[in-house]
Amino acid sequence: MTCQTYSLFVLSVIMIYFGRFGNSLILAQLQNDIDQLKADFNSSHSDVADGGPIFTDKLTNWTERNEKRIILSQIVSMYLEMLEKTDTSKAHVRHISEELCTLKRSLPDGLKKMNDLMDLTKLQMSDLKIQRKAVNELFSVLQKLVETSTSLKRKRSESQRRCKC
């Protein structure tokens, strides 16, 4: 896959993943709009290949459906932010933005979860007050981990019993 098709690929994955496009005619129209957007951004420029892809590599690390919703919601937000700064008088830009907005509405929790993760990275674990709070919450956190682990084991066990191939 060439660097020039990464945007189309990511956008297609996002839209197909959320079932937004069952109709190939709509996807074909969107591909045409993206081709026009590529021309607007001169995405065939040689520097596009430098450093590899920016989104598609990230998608491979997120495997569970709910995990993918988190990262995809962030990617959709970034595309919308980028398109806000372009010439929105162009029909293809408006069409892509509209489709992305529709997708964003189907991802209401992704940005909140992403912000939660970012907030965790900002915690100063060397701060004594933070440490005290963390110690007070340790048992509850461990309980949640055990519950989650037990639930996953139960689901695997149930699926193994059902599957008598």
Beta strands, then each sheet from edge to edge (+ up, - down):
end
